[in-house]
């Protein structure tokens, strides 16, 4: 089978496709033919090991896993003898943000981890576009007591995490102000945004509006700049650590001092989030957002594009036809 070869940290150009033996499912695993996966910000961060502390998870001097990839949608082709929850032919999607080796034609995954069947009306590509972004958005919202009618601002509303955050906020009945490029207004409005700000024309931190919560899905603002926009008791969250890890620092201090808080979500239970995502998909409340699709042979191009920071929604990689 073909698979991405990842033996050193660095830029996308270090990635090569290699031929290797198809893996076999262990007793508690399923073997999956990967039909679609994504190239996302997590993949890019792991590829370069930036921030450096990621090496504590991925490997200090070199990557522990052979292939890149953190999510997948595919078909079960074999199951281990201890597996009862899946069978060959099942359409599944799975997620492991610490590495799933899914940039390959086949991979294995533990049957009791974050894996479940795909709703019938979703294609493999659409299912892959409903994993990583919604997972992080789910943990954003899990850190606040979001109420119907509250005002929420989402910065980076057209990205994978941001577009999912908009939809989850609307799912809970919030009023959403979305910050993105003007070219994406129609898309984000269709996802449920009530008001839109074009960051290429206007600095959203200068607005006179105030919000119950601010979710920075691209990590390009700061609590200092956004604090004025928060109502008393409001919460600021970012998908990034911030300069010198400031968001971790603020998340510890602000609950003790002051009435406006920073929270830094650590998404641990991937199974829980995937089951909720599946529920939203079944209810028709979660729409996949896909920017581009690449073949596995175009892996380097896909990573290079994601690193521009200009993608809308998800970049899909197709390992198998």
Secondary structure as UniProt FT lines:
FT   STRAND          2..5
FT   HELIX           12..14
FT   STRAND          16..19
FT   TURN            27..28
FT   STRAND          29..39
FT   HELIX           41..48
FT   HELIX           52..54
FT   HELIX           55..58
FT   STRAND          71..79
FT   TURN            81..82
FT   TURN            88..89
FT   STRAND          91..95
FT   TURN            97..98
FT   STRAND          106..110
FT   TURN            111..112
FT   STRAND          115..117
FT   TURN            120..121
FT   HELIX           124..128
FT   TURN            129..130
FT   HELIX           132..142
FT   TURN            148..149
FT   STRAND          151..155
FT   TURN            156..158
FT   HELIX           160..171
FT   TURN            172..173
FT   STRAND          175..180
FT   HELIX           182..184
FT   HELIX           185..190
FT   TURN            191..192
FT   STRAND          195..198
FT   TURN            199..201
FT   HELIX           204..206
FT   STRAND          211..216
FT   HELIX           223..226
FT   HELIX           227..229
FT   STRAND          230..238
FT   HELIX           243..245
FT   HELIX           246..253
FT   TURN            254..256
FT   STRAND          261..262
FT   HELIX           270..283
FT   STRAND          290..295
FT   HELIX           296..298
FT   HELIX           299..306
FT   TURN            307..309
FT   STRAND          313..318
//
